Amino acid sequence: MKTKLHSLNRRCDGVSRRDFLHLGTLSCLGVSLADLFRFQAAAADQSRQVRSPKDISCILIWLDGGPSHLETFDLKPDAPREIRGDFNPISTSVSGIQICEHLPRTAQVMREVALVRSLTHELGNHDTGARYMLTGHRPAPALEYPSLGSILARETGFGGTMPPYLAIPNDGVGGESGAARAGYLPGAYAAFSVGGDPSRGDYKVRDLDSPEGINFQRSQRRQTMLKSIDDFSRAVEEGAATQSRDAFYEQAYRLITSPQSKAAFDLSKEDATARDRYGRSRIGTGCLLARRVVEAGARFVTVVDTGWDTHQQIFKALPDALFPGSGKLPALDRAYSSLITDLKERGLLETTLVVLMGEFGRTPKLNSLGGRDHWPRAGSLCFAGGGVRGGQVIGATDAYGEVPVERPVRPEDTAFTILKLLGVDPAKEYLTGGNRPLRIMAEGSFISELV
């Protein structure tokens, strides 16, 4: 029976890209500018907001759906046909390291990349697997854990005009039901979603322009008047509501009136050569925008690329086999390699950690539809920059890519390591909503081979 190709915008659990952002599973999208600063003013303790000692930023490229390790970074050319698939390995800039033939640009930057081939866990559902990877904690019904970006936002604070934690993009879905959840932390630490599709020619980040008919000269006069009124009301009653209003307007005003911050979101300021270098795809423009906002002061940026849930015709969906520009691998190859090269050329790679991962790998054996199903027992992820020693492979899977046989790495280890590289002490304690002290990471250990 003839089957339709699995939609690149929909995962096997029936969750579309738009639905996914409502679920909050990724903990990376969905808070508007107004929400961000309202939460911040109401809930954040400004006295604790200081920059991380290491001052390292992070760009997390999230391949939603579960990228196949066997078609990307852990090919098994000597395995039987139903295991190895159609793709061939190619050599890289590092002797002895081979990756997929559809990642030729990535192969050239492998000196900067530490490739982990032994990621493993037990949660084969998209929702729970994503939560596990992005928080370092197994999902629990009694407590929602904060995403890694929320933790870094909590540690670094809101001292600059650029939000510390951003997510790219969100398909126009906003509100607190989006992802980038802060878990048991105050909602201030959820991500600011840039909204929309950065690859569109008319793309603009929402909420950064003043309302129609309002200019900032007039706004400044209004702000002066409001200050006088607030001074009077404060003399009558000093309370949390007044303080929240002050902080909310101050933070929002600083971002909207900052030419530097607004310019960071403006992709039209990049010349055509740079745009083409990254690629005009969603992931390409997302990575370019991530570089721009990190350069402007953002500390944690999640770039989301959907369409990696390849249950059907994986050897058509991943390369450019359907139509030019359709392939997931060519778009990723261009975006990822360009981001690493661009950061290095700008002197930013040592202070920017780049992490590439998804919720799990894919089954070693091809299914009857020519695809691969969920397989959390084995997968790959990549670290680059941020002081990481590149040009190496950490861990290994067996001959069929089924399970790690060397140096297994779990989600707890991945989260522990990312936080440590960013200068956050994973053993630090936070208070939950019930004033219960809880270590940021109760489990996990540092992947020592990275440094």
C-alpha positions as CSV (number, residue, x, y, z in Angstrom):
1,M,0.0,0.0,0.0
2,K,1.3,3.4,-0.9
3,T,2.1,5.6,2.1
4,K,2.3,9.4,2.3
5,L,5.5,10.9,3.5
6,H,5.4,11.8,7.2
7,S,4.9,15.6,7.5
8,L,8.0,17.5,8.3
9,N,5.9,19.7,10.7
10,R,4.3,16.9,12.6
11,R,5.7,14.3,15.0
12,C,4.4,10.7,15.2
13,D,2.5,11.5,18.4
14,G,0.3,13.8,16.4
15,V,1.8,16.9,17.8
16,S,2.2,19.6,15.1
17,R,4.9,22.3,15.4
18,R,2.2,24.7,16.5
19,D,0.7,22.2,19.1
20,F,4.2,21.4,20.3
21,L,4.8,24.9,21.4
22,H,1.7,24.9,23.5
23,L,2.7,21.8,25.4
24,G,5.8,23.3,26.9
25,T,7.7,20.1,26.5
26,L,10.8,21.7,25.1
27,S,10.9,24.4,27.7
28,C,12.1,26.9,25.2
29,L,9.3,28.9,23.5
30,G,6.2,31.1,24.2
31,V,6.7,34.1,26.5
32,S,6.1,37.4,25.0
33,L,8.0,40.6,25.8
34,A,5.2,41.8,28.1
35,D,5.0,38.4,29.8
36,L,8.7,38.3,30.3
37,F,9.0,41.6,32.1
38,R,5.8,41.3,34.0
39,F,6.9,38.0,35.4
40,Q,10.3,39.5,36.0
41,A,9.0,42.4,37.9
42,A,6.6,40.4,40.0
43,A,8.8,37.4,40.8
44,A,12.5,37.9,40.3
45,D,14.7,38.8,43.2
46,Q,17.0,41.5,41.7
47,S,19.4,41.3,44.6
48,R,20.5,37.9,43.5
49,Q,21.0,38.7,39.8
50,V,24.7,38.7,38.9
51,R,26.6,37.6,35.9
52,S,27.9,34.1,35.8
53,P,31.6,34.0,36.9
54,K,32.7,32.4,33.6
55,D,30.5,34.7,31.5
56,I,29.9,31.9,28.9
57,S,26.9,32.0,26.6
58,C,25.1,29.0,25.1
59,I,23.4,28.3,21.8
60,L,21.4,25.1,22.0
61,I,20.3,23.7,18.6
62,W,17.4,21.4,19.3
63,L,16.5,18.8,16.6
64,D,13.0,18.1,17.6
65,G,11.6,14.6,16.9
66,G,14.8,12.6,17.5
67,P,17.6,12.7,15.0
68,S,18.9,9.4,13.8
69,H,22.5,8.8,15.1
70,L,22.9,6.2,12.3
71,E,22.3,8.8,9.6
72,T,24.3,11.6,11.2
73,F,27.3,11.0,13.5
74,D,27.4,7.2,14.1
75,L,27.1,5.4,10.8
76,K,27.7,1.6,10.7
77,P,28.9,0.9,7.2
78,D,29.8,-2.7,8.0
79,A,26.4,-3.6,9.4
80,P,23.8,-5.5,7.4
81,R,21.7,-3.5,4.9
82,E,18.7,-3.2,7.1
83,I,20.9,-1.6,9.8
84,R,23.3,0.5,7.9
85,G,20.9,2.2,5.5
86,D,21.8,4.1,2.3
87,F,24.2,6.8,3.5
88,N,27.9,6.5,3.5
89,P,30.5,7.8,6.0
90,I,33.0,10.5,4.9
91,S,36.3,11.6,6.4
92,T,36.5,14.8,8.4
93,S,39.2,17.4,9.2
94,V,40.2,15.1,12.1
95,S,41.9,11.8,11.2
96,G,39.9,8.8,12.2
97,I,36.5,10.6,12.7
98,Q,33.9,10.0,10.0
99,I,30.3,11.3,9.8
100,C,27.5,11.2,7.2
101,E,28.2,12.1,3.6
102,H,25.4,14.7,3.7
103,L,27.2,16.7,6.3
104,P,30.3,17.7,4.3
105,R,30.6,21.3,5.8
106,T,30.3,19.9,9.3
107,A,33.1,17.5,8.5
108,Q,35.4,20.4,7.8
109,V,34.8,22.0,11.3
110,M,35.2,18.8,13.3
111,R,38.4,20.1,14.9
112,E,36.1,22.4,16.9
113,V,33.6,19.7,17.8
114,A,33.5,17.1,20.6
115,L,31.2,14.3,19.4
116,V,29.5,12.2,22.0
117,R,28.3,8.8,20.5
118,S,27.1,7.2,23.7
119,L,24.0,9.2,24.8
120,T,21.5,6.8,26.4
121,H,18.3,6.8,28.5
122,E,15.0,5.0,28.7
123,L,12.3,7.5,27.8
124,G,11.2,6.9,24.2
125,N,8.3,9.3,24.2
126,H,8.8,12.7,22.6
127,D,7.3,14.7,25.5
128,T,9.1,13.0,28.3
129,G,12.3,12.5,26.3
130,A,12.5,16.2,25.6
131,R,11.9,17.2,29.1
132,Y,14.5,14.8,30.3
133,M,17.2,16.1,27.9
134,L,16.4,19.8,28.5
135,T,16.2,19.7,32.2
136,G,18.5,16.8,33.2
137,H,15.7,15.4,35.3
138,R,13.3,12.5,34.7
139,P,9.8,14.1,34.4
140,A,7.9,13.8,37.7
141,P,4.1,14.5,38.2
142,A,4.7,16.3,41.5
143,L,7.3,18.8,40.3
144,E,8.2,20.6,37.1
145,Y,11.9,21.2,36.7
146,P,13.3,24.3,35.1
147,S,15.0,24.2,31.7
148,L,18.7,24.8,31.5
149,G,18.1,28.2,30.0
150,S,15.9,29.2,32.9
151,I,18.6,28.2,35.3
152,L,21.2,30.3,33.5
153,A,18.7,33.2,33.5
154,R,18.2,32.8,37.2
155,E,22.0,32.9,37.8
156,T,22.8,35.8,35.4
157,G,19.8,38.0,35.9
158,F,18.4,40.9,33.8
159,G,21.0,43.6,34.1
160,G,21.3,44.3,30.4
161,T,18.8,45.4,27.8
162,M,18.8,42.0,26.1
163,P,16.8,39.2,27.7
164,P,19.2,36.5,29.1
165,Y,17.2,33.6,27.7
166,L,15.6,33.5,24.2
167,A,14.0,31.0,21.9
168,I,14.0,30.9,18.1
169,P,11.3,30.7,16.7
170,N,7.7,30.1,18.0
171,D,5.5,30.1,14.9
172,G,3.4,32.9,16.3
173,V,2.3,30.9,19.4
174,G,2.6,33.0,22.5
175,G,1.4,33.2,26.1
176,E,2.5,31.4,29.2
177,S,1.3,28.1,27.8
178,G,4.2,28.1,25.4
179,A,7.5,26.4,26.3
180,A,10.7,27.8,27.9
181,R,9.0,27.0,31.2
182,A,10.9,28.0,34.3
183,G,9.6,25.0,36.2
184,Y,9.5,25.6,39.9
185,L,11.4,28.9,39.4
186,P,9.5,32.1,39.0
187,G,8.1,32.7,35.6
188,A,10.5,35.5,35.0
189,Y,13.1,33.0,34.0
190,A,11.2,31.5,31.0
191,A,12.5,32.3,27.6
192,F,11.6,35.3,25.5
193,S,10.2,33.9,22.3
194,V,11.1,35.9,19.2
195,G,7.9,34.7,17.4
196,G,7.3,34.1,13.8
197,D,9.5,32.5,11.2
198,P,13.0,34.1,10.8
199,S,13.4,32.7,7.3
200,R,10.5,34.9,6.0
201,G,11.5,37.9,4.0
202,D,9.3,40.2,6.1
203,Y,10.3,38.8,9.4
204,K,10.2,41.1,12.4
205,V,10.5,40.3,16.1
206,R,7.2,41.1,17.8
207,D,6.8,43.7,20.5
208,L,10.0,45.7,19.7
209,D,8.2,48.6,18.1
210,S,6.3,51.3,19.8
211,P,2.5,51.4,19.1
212,E,1.4,53.2,16.0
213,G,1.2,56.9,16.5
214,I,3.5,56.9,19.5
215,N,7.1,58.3,19.4
216,F,9.6,58.1,22.1
217,Q,9.8,61.9,22.7
218,R,6.2,61.8,23.6
219,S,6.7,58.6,25.5
220,Q,9.5,60.1,27.6
221,R,7.3,63.0,28.5
222,R,4.6,60.6,29.5
223,Q,7.1,58.6,31.6
224,T,8.1,61.7,33.4
225,M,4.4,62.5,34.2
226,L,3.8,58.9,35.4
227,K,6.9,59.1,37.6
228,S,5.3,62.1,39.3
229,I,2.1,60.2,39.8
230,D,3.9,57.2,41.1
231,D,5.9,59.3,43.5
232,F,2.6,60.5,45.0
233,S,1.1,57.1,45.1
234,R,4.2,55.7,46.7
235,A,3.9,58.2,49.5
236,V,0.3,56.9,50.1
237,E,1.1,53.2,49.8
238,E,4.4,51.4,49.2
239,G,3.6,47.9,48.1
240,A,4.5,45.0,45.8
241,A,2.2,46.2,43.1
242,T,3.9,49.5,42.8
243,Q,7.3,47.9,42.8
244,S,6.2,45.5,40.1
245,R,4.8,48.2,37.9
246,D,8.0,50.2,38.2
247,A,10.3,47.2,37.3
248,F,8.0,46.1,34.5
249,Y,8.0,49.4,32.7
250,E,11.7,50.0,33.3
251,Q,12.7,46.7,31.7
252,A,10.3,47.0,28.8
253,Y,11.3,50.6,28.2
254,R,15.0,49.7,28.2
255,L,14.7,47.0,25.6
256,I,12.3,48.8,23.3
257,T,14.4,52.0,23.3
258,S,17.8,50.3,22.9
259,P,19.0,50.7,19.3
260,Q,21.7,48.1,19.9
261,S,19.1,45.5,21.1
262,K,16.7,46.2,18.3
263,A,19.5,46.0,15.8
264,A,20.5,42.6,17.0
265,F,17.1,41.2,16.0
266,D,17.2,42.8,12.6
267,L,18.5,40.2,10.1
268,S,18.3,42.8,7.3
269,K,21.5,44.2,8.6
270,E,23.3,41.0,7.5
271,D,24.5,41.1,3.9
272,A,23.4,38.5,1.4
273,T,26.7,36.7,1.6
274,A,26.2,36.0,5.3
275,R,22.6,35.0,4.8
276,D,23.5,32.6,2.1
277,R,26.4,31.2,4.2
278,Y,24.0,30.1,6.9
279,G,21.2,29.2,4.4
280,R,17.8,30.7,4.1
281,S,16.1,27.8,5.9
282,R,14.5,28.2,9.3
283,I,17.4,26.6,11.0
284,G,19.9,28.7,9.0
285,T,18.2,32.0,9.8
286,G,17.6,30.8,13.4
287,C,21.3,30.1,13.9
288,L,22.3,33.5,12.4
289,L,19.8,35.3,14.6
290,A,21.2,33.3,17.6
291,R,24.7,34.5,16.8
292,R,23.5,38.1,16.6
293,V,21.6,38.1,19.9
294,V,24.5,36.4,21.8
295,E,26.8,39.0,20.4
296,A,24.4,41.6,21.8
297,G,24.4,40.0,25.3
298,A,21.9,37.1,25.4
299,R,23.2,34.3,27.5
300,F,21.2,31.2,26.5
301,V,19.5,30.8,23.1
302,T,17.5,27.8,21.9
303,V,17.2,27.3,18.2
304,V,14.5,24.8,17.3
305,D,14.4,22.7,14.1
306,T,11.4,20.5,13.7
307,G,10.9,17.5,11.3
308,W,13.4,14.9,12.7
309,D,10.7,12.3,13.6
310,T,11.6,10.1,10.6
311,H,9.4,7.1,10.7
312,Q,9.0,6.9,7.0
313,Q,11.3,7.2,3.9
314,I,14.2,8.5,6.0
315,F,16.6,8.4,3.0
316,K,14.3,10.8,1.1
317,A,13.4,13.1,4.0
318,L,17.0,13.7,5.2
319,P,18.8,14.6,2.0
320,D,17.5,16.9,-0.7
321,A,15.6,14.0,-2.4
322,L,12.1,15.4,-2.5
323,F,12.8,18.9,-3.9
324,P,15.7,21.4,-3.6
325,G,15.9,22.7,-0.1
326,S,13.7,19.9,1.4
327,G,16.4,17.9,3.1
328,K,17.0,18.2,6.9
329,L,20.7,17.3,6.7
330,P,21.8,19.9,4.1
331,A,20.1,22.7,6.0
332,L,21.6,21.5,9.3
333,D,25.0,21.1,7.7
334,R,25.1,24.6,6.4
335,A,23.6,26.3,9.5
336,Y,25.7,24.4,12.1
337,S,29.1,24.6,10.3
338,S,28.5,28.3,9.5
339,L,27.6,29.1,13.1
340,I,30.8,27.5,14.4
341,T,32.9,29.2,11.7
342,D,31.3,32.6,12.2
343,L,31.7,32.5,16.0
344,K,35.4,31.5,15.6
345,E,36.1,34.3,13.1
346,R,34.5,36.8,15.4
347,G,36.4,35.7,18.4
348,L,33.3,34.4,20.2
349,L,33.7,30.7,20.0
350,E,35.7,30.4,23.3
351,T,32.9,32.3,25.1
352,T,30.0,30.6,23.4
353,L,29.1,27.0,24.0
354,V,27.2,25.4,21.0
355,V,25.3,22.2,21.8
356,L,23.5,20.1,19.1
357,M,21.1,17.5,20.3
358,G,17.5,16.0,20.2
359,E,15.4,13.9,22.6
360,F,16.8,10.5,21.5
361,G,18.2,8.4,18.6
362,R,16.4,6.1,16.2
363,T,16.1,2.3,16.0
364,P,19.0,0.4,14.5
365,K,16.8,-1.6,12.3
366,L,14.8,0.0,9.5
367,N,11.0,-0.4,9.7
368,S,8.7,-1.5,6.8
369,L,8.1,2.1,5.8
370,G,11.8,2.8,5.2
371,G,12.2,4.8,8.4
372,R,13.4,4.4,11.9
373,D,11.4,4.5,15.1
374,H,12.2,5.9,18.6
375,W,15.3,4.6,20.3
376,P,16.4,6.3,23.5
377,R,19.0,3.6,24.3
378,A,21.5,5.2,21.9
379,G,22.1,8.6,20.4
380,S,24.6,11.3,19.6
381,L,25.2,14.9,20.6
382,C,27.8,17.5,19.8
383,F,29.6,20.1,21.9
384,A,31.7,22.9,20.5
385,G,33.2,26.2,21.8
386,G,32.9,27.4,25.4
387,G,36.3,25.9,26.3
388,V,35.5,22.5,25.0
389,R,38.3,20.5,23.5
390,G,37.2,19.6,19.9
391,G,38.4,17.1,17.4
392,Q,37.5,14.1,19.5
393,V,34.9,11.3,19.9
394,I,33.6,10.4,23.4
395,G,32.0,7.0,23.9
396,A,30.9,4.4,21.3
397,T,28.0,2.1,20.5
398,D,28.0,-1.5,19.5
399,A,28.3,-2.7,15.9
400,Y,24.6,-2.1,15.2
401,G,24.3,1.2,17.1
402,E,21.9,-0.4,19.6
403,V,23.6,0.5,23.0
404,P,26.7,2.2,24.3
405,V,29.7,-0.1,24.8
406,E,32.0,2.7,26.0
407,R,31.5,5.7,28.2
408,P,27.7,5.9,28.4
409,V,26.4,9.5,28.9
410,R,23.0,10.2,30.4
411,P,20.8,13.3,30.3
412,E,21.8,14.1,33.9
413,D,25.4,14.1,32.7
414,T,24.6,16.3,29.7
415,A,22.8,18.9,31.8
416,F,25.4,18.8,34.6
417,T,28.1,19.4,32.1
418,I,26.3,22.3,30.3
419,L,25.7,24.1,33.5
420,K,29.3,23.5,34.7
421,L,30.7,24.8,31.4
422,L,28.5,27.9,31.8
423,G,29.8,28.6,35.3
424,V,26.8,27.4,37.2
425,D,27.3,25.1,40.2
426,P,25.0,22.1,39.7
427,A,25.1,21.4,43.4
428,K,23.6,24.8,44.3
429,E,20.3,24.7,46.0
430,Y,17.1,26.5,45.0
431,L,13.8,26.8,46.9
432,T,10.7,25.3,45.2
433,G,7.3,27.0,45.5
434,G,6.8,25.2,48.8
435,N,10.1,26.6,50.2
436,R,11.6,23.1,49.8
437,P,15.4,23.3,49.2
438,L,16.4,21.4,46.1
439,R,19.7,21.0,44.4
440,I,19.8,22.1,40.8
441,M,21.2,18.7,39.8
442,A,20.8,15.9,42.3
443,E,22.4,13.4,39.9
444,G,24.8,13.5,37.0
445,S,28.6,14.1,36.6
446,F,30.8,16.2,34.4
447,I,31.9,14.8,31.1
448,S,35.6,15.3,31.9
449,E,36.9,14.4,28.4
450,L,35.5,17.7,27.1
451,V,38.1,19.9,28.8
